Amino acid sequence: MRFAPIMLAALATTASAQSGNTPAKATTPQVTKQAIEQLIAKLDREFSTGDGKSYTAWFSPDHLGSLAILGRHIQRLGTMTGTKRTRSSKIIGGPMQYPDRTVVRIQHVIEWPGQAAAKQPNRLIEHSYMAVHLDAAGKVVPTFAIEMPPKMNCVAERKFRCPPCNYEIGGVDGFLCVPLRREQSLALEAASFYLIGTNVVCDIHVLIPAKPKTAKASALTLASAFAKMEPNAKVGVATDWTPPMHKESPPLGLDSARVVVDLPQEQADAGGMRTIFHVVQFGGLQHILLVRSTVASLHNHKASIESLFKSYMLLEVDCEEAELATRPLRHHTGCKIEGSTYTNDRYGIELTGPKGWDAVPRIGGSAFRVHWMAPNGSQMWLLGHRVPSGMDAWTPKLADRWLNHQCKSKKLEPDATHAKSKEAKWHEGKDNSWQRTCTLTPGTDKQPGAPPRRIMHVQVYDDLLVIVDGFGATLQDETLLRHALRTLKRQ
């Protein structure tokens, strides 16, 4: 589902109806850096067990949903790293003081044994924000830990500002801005604002819609997708809504709306969960602001939430629509399309698709993604993936793991005859890349209407994994597709 990450954000509060419903009271004294370092050392030792439930038991959570995500992440890392894992963490930012929380930024270095021939252990580096407070007994207790990217290019003074995406938001007391990695959000960019000491969260995602749609229709699409995941959810009516900063003088072409989704809970005092989707569309860009918490908490912290929404504003209101839509694509992905030829100056990639096939840039978790489609339904995709977070470089072995996962999820199998060919095996290209081309066929449980075979070409560079994947509705289109594969080059 295209909006799955946004849906997961909405669902992240469904378990937290009793958390953070009242404003926090100041705690004296504040937690010291030394005390937090001692807590981090204990969590590192707990991490070595690989038990997500045992790890999260240390927390007194502000967000039960976010804590569940953390537990699954710890469990997944435990499976990936084996039994002889270690983690060494250090504070690299903060402490930042809030009324009843102290927040630090942490770097985690995870190591586990490599293959016998490897001289160095495997290593994964992660960054996170962690909040702590003192409980009634004076013990330092973590209340949340949120993964974040190592670089925060658009964050300054607690405010998220991105001129290419034409907006800013934040800088409001009490909120912590946590950017999200694009591979997590599947958006051009995304960030979450946590009202520290409560269970109130506001997420913002930036998208470029594939098809024109009104803001009300987009809001209802999001809400309906959420309702499919939560059968008890009650979707409200999409209504007009204008960002407060632009209410007196809305820019020409601005289209915005909101819809409320309620999820009843057994805890009557919390009033159930509420997720509010706000959609702002301007100049071909779509900004989605998602507020999520309990009904009671939204009421208690109404003033803070309104202040955050008042901080949201479009930076330019009189630009050409084509420029507004093109600029963030070039900024975040390096994308440029002329006719059927795609070029990417940031990564030095060029590929010419079959003549007559429409090329359209897409948004996802990859470094770049482009889709070509022929009038008769033949299709081709070009994707680029950066080195996974914490890893040092792409290798053919790592790429094979990615390919096997993709094939399994799409129920594809290597063509037995083609698998023996020279091009199906890893071989070194002229541009110092490792390459292979696979012919894939649907499995025995193939979906109705699935193409008889797909062609997938892979090129591995130290810093980039490039995939060209597609199928031809006819043998002639398959020939055109194979010819397009040979135009892929990196400067």
N, C-alpha and C positions, 0 to 999 in steps of 0.2 A: 504494500500500500504506500502511495507516494507520501502521505502525511504521517506515516507510522511513528517517526521520532516525536512529532508534536503530540500524537496520541499518547505515547509513552510518558511524555511530560505531564499530560493531563492526568494520567492514571497514577502517577507517582505520589499523589496525595490521597488516594482512596483509602489507604490504611492509617491515615494520621488524624483521624477526627478529634482525638483528645489532646493533641500536642499544640502548645503555643497559642492558646486562645486568648490569653490576657497579656497586656503589656508587661515587659520585663522590668524589674526593679534593680537599681544599681547595687552591685556587689562590692564590698570593701573588705580586704584589699583586692586589687586586680591580680590575675594569675601571672606569675613571673615567667620569663623565658626559660629559666633553668628548670622550673617545675614542668613546663610543657616538654622540654627535651627529655626529661626522665620518663614522662608518659609515652613519648614517641618511641623510646628505646624498648619499653614494655610491649608496645604494639608491634614493633619489628620482630620481637621474639615470638609473639603470638602468630604473626604472619607465617613464620617458618613451619607451623603445623599444617597450613593449607586449609584450615577449617573455617569457612565463611561464617557459620553460626557462632562459633567460639569467638571469632574476631569481633563481630558486631555486638556481642554480649557486653563488651566494655563500654558501649555507648548508651547515653541517656538521650534519645533522639528528639530533635526538633521536627524532623521529617521522616516518618516511618517508611514511606515509599522510597525516599532517597537512600535510607539505610539498607533496605532490601536490595536495591541496585548495587550498593557497595558490597554486600555479602556475596551476591552472585559473581561480582568481579573478582573478589578474593578467591572464591571457589574455582573460577575459571583459570586464574593464574596458578593456583595450586596444581590443577590438572596439567597445565602446559609446562610447568617447570620441574615436575618430578618431586622426589622426596628430599633432595639435598639442597633445597633453595635457601637463600639468605636475603635479607633486605636491610639496607643501611640508609637511614633517613636523616636529613638535617633541615633546619629552618633556614630558608633563604629570603624570607620577607616577613616583616612584622616584628613584634606583635602589634596588631591593630586593636584598639580598645573600643568596645561597644558597651551599652549600659549593663548588660548581664552576660556578655560573652567576650572572650579574647580570641582573635583570629590570627592564624599564622599561615604563611605559604611554605610548603614543604617539597623538597626533592627526595624521591625514593629511588634508590639504586638496587635493583633486584638481580641477583646472580645465581646461576645454577650450572652444573657441569656440562661441558660440551662433549663432542665425540672424543674418543680416546686419542685420536691424532691431533686434536685441536690444542694449541698452546694456551689459549685464553678461554675462560668460562663464557657461557652465554650471558648477555647483559641486557636488561631492559630498564629504561629510565622513565619515571612518571613524575608528574607534578600534581599537587592538590592543595586546596584550602582546607584547613581544619579549624573548627571552633571548639572552645572548651569553656567550662565554668567551674566554680567551686560549689560542691553540694553542701547540704546542711552540716555535714561532718568536717568540712574544710578540705575534702578530697578533690583533686583535679579530675574532671570527667569530660570526655569528648562528647559533643552533641551532634556534630555532623562532619563528614569528610567528603569533599566534592572534587572529582578529577577535573583537571583543566589543562589547556595546551601550555607548552613551555614558553611561548611568546604571546604577548598581549599587545598587538600593534595599535589597536583602536581604543585602548582604555587609558584614561588619564583623569586624575582627581575624582575617582569613583564614577566617572561618566563614560559611556560608550558613544563614540563619535566616528562615523564613517562617511566622509564626503562622497566617495564613489557610489555608495548605497543611499546617499542623500537623506541622512537623518542623524539625530543624536538623541540620547535619552540617559537619564541618571543624574548623579551628583546630588542625590537626595539623602539627608541624614537617615541613618539606620539601615540602609540597603548596601549589600555587598554585590558587586558586579562580577560574575563568573562567566567568561567566554567559553563557548563550546567548540570542540574540534569539528571540522566540516564532515568528517567521516562519521561522526555521531549524529549530527543534526540533519544531514542531507539537504542543507540549504546553502545559499551563497555565504552566509555567515549567521551566527546565532549566539545569544548570550542569555543568561538567567540572572535576575535580580532577587536576592534573598533578603527578606526583612529579618535581620538577625534577632534571634530569640523568639521567633514565632514560626508558624508553618505557612506563612504567606510567601508565594513565589510568583514572579512575573517573568515570562519568557518572551523573547522577541526572535522571530525568524524572518529572514529576507529571501524571497523567492521571485522567480520570473515565471508567471503562468505559461503553460504550454499553449493554452487556448484562451481567448478572451472570455471573461465571465464577470458578472457584476459582483460587487463586494458582498451583497446579501447572499447571492448564490454561493460564493466561495465560503462564507461563514457557515452556511447551512451544510455545505459539503463536509467541512471539518467536524461540525457537530454531529452529523449523521454517521460519519465514520467512527466517532467516539461512541455513539449509541450502539453501534454494531458490536463493539468490544465490551460494552457494559449494558446488558439487556435492561437493567433497571433504570437506566439514565432517562431523564425527561428533558427533551429538547424544546427550548422556547421558540418564540417567533423572532426571526431576524428583523432588527430594527435599524433605523438610521442612527448613526453615531459619528460625530466629528471630533477629531482630536482637540482638546481644550485650547491649545496654542493657536489653532487655525479656525476656531469657531466663529469669531467675529468677521473674518474675511477669508473664507475658504478659497484656496487656489482653483483656478479654472481647470476642470478635468479631474479634481479630487473625487474619489468614490470610496466611501467608508461605511462600515456597518458593524453591528455586534449581535451576538446571540448567546444566551445563557443556557447552560446545561447543568441540571441538578441531579445528584446521585443520592437518594435517600439513604440514611444510615440508621442503625438501631439506637445510636446515642442521641437522644432527643435534645440534650442540652447543647450539642454542637450544631444541630440543625441540618446535618448531612453535609455532603461535599458539594462544592459549586465550582464550575469551570466556566470562565467567560472568555469567549473568542472575540477579539477585535481585529478587523481586517481593514487595512488602509491601502488603497491602490492609487498610484499616481505615476504617470510617465512610464508605464510598462512594468514598474516594480510593484511588488506586493510585500507589505510589512504586516506580519501577524503578531499581535500582542496577546499573550495568553496569561490570564490571571487564574491562579488555582489555590484553593484553601477550603477550610470549612466555612459554612455560612456565618457562624458565630465569629470566627476570626476575621473574616472580611468586614464584618460590622465593627468589630473592636478597633481595627486598624484602617478604617475608611479614610481618615485624613492623610495617613502616610501613602496609601495607594493612590489617592487623588493627586498628591504632590508628585509622585513618580510619573503619572500620566500627563500632568501639566509640563513635565520636563521634556516630553517627546515632541519633536518638531522636525519638519522637513527643512533642509538647509537651503534648497533652491526651489522656487515655485514658478519660474517662468522659462525653463529650458525646453528645448524640443524633446518630444517623447522618445524619438529614436536614440538621441544622445543619452538620456537618462537610463535607458535599458541597456545600451551598449557599454557604457563606462564601467559599471560594476563587473560585467563579464570579463572585460579586459583586465581590470584590476585584480580580481580574484582568481581568474583562470588563464589569462593571457590569450583569450580566444579572438580569432578573426576569421571570417568566412567571406570569400569572394567566389561567386558562382558555386561550383561543387568542390572547390579547394579550401581546405582548412589549414591555417597556419597558427602557430603558437610561439610568439617571440620569447616568452618566459622560459619555455622548456626546449625551444629549438626544433619543434616538431612540425612536419608538413605531410599532408596526405590529400590526394585528389580522388574524390569519389567518382563513381560511374556517371557519365554524362546523362543529364535528365533526371537524376535522383536529387530530391530536395534535401539540403543539409540544414539542420537546426541544432543549435547548442542546447544542451540540457544541464540541469542542476542536480548534483548528487554529492556523495561523500568523496568522490575522486578528485584528483587535481584538475582534470578536465574531462568532458564527456560530450560527444557529438553523435547525432543520429542522422543517417541518410535513409530515405525511403523512396522507392520507385512507385510509379502509378499503379503497378499490378501487385504491390504488397511486398516485393523484395526489400530487404532491409540490411543495413550495416551500421555498426557502432564502433566508435573509436574512444577508448578510455585510457587515461593515464593515472597511475596510483603512486603517490609519494611513498617513501620508505615508512613502514608501519612505525607508529610512535614508540620510541625507545630502542628500535633496532638500528644497526649501524649501516646496513646496505642491503639491497636486493641481491639475491643469488638465484641460480636456476632451481636449486632445491626449495627455497622459500617460495618461488613462483609456482612450482609444482604443487605445493601445499594449497596455494590459493586456487589453482586451476582445478585440482581434485575436489575442493569444497564447492566451487561453482558448478562443476559438472554434476555432483551429487545432488545439489539443491535444485538444479534444472532437469534432473533425471536424464542426463546425457551419458552416452558411453562411447569410448574411442572406437572408430571403425577398425576392425581387426586387421584388414588387409593394408590399409593406409598406415597403421601404426608401425609397420615394419619398414616403411620408406625412409629415405635419408632425411627428408625435410621434417618428418615427425619427431626426429631425435634432436637433442640440443646440439647446435653447431655455432661456431663463432662467425659473426657477421663482419662486413668490411668496416663498420663504424665502432668496433670494439664492444659490440653487444653480443649477448647470447640469444639465439633465435630458435623457434620451432613453429611448425604449422600443423595443426591437428584437424582431422575430419571427424566430426562427432555425429552420432545417430541417436534418436530417441530410444529410451529403454522399452522394455516390454509393456510397461504401464504408461505409455506415451499419451499425452493429451490429444483430444480430437482436434484436427486441423494443424497439428505440429508439422513443420517442414521435414522432409525425408532426411536431411542432413544439414549440419552447420559447419562453417569453416571458421576456425579460430587461429589467428596468428599472434604470436607472443614475442616481444623483444625485451630483454632484461638489461638494464643499465644499473650501475651502482646506486644511482639516486632516483631511478624511475622505472616502473613497470608499465609497458605499453601493450595494449591488447586491441586487435581489430577482429571483430566478431560479427558474423552475419550469415545470411542464407539467400539463395536465389529461388524465386518462384518457378523459374524455368532454367533449363541448362544454359541458355544464352546469358541469363542474368548471373548465374553462378560463375560463368567465364569472366564476365565483367567484374564481379566481386574479387576473383583471384587476381585479376589485373590490377585492381585498386590496391590490393595488399602490397604489390611490388612497388607502389609509388611512395610508401611510407619511408620517411628518412628523418634523420636528426642531424642538425648542423652543429 
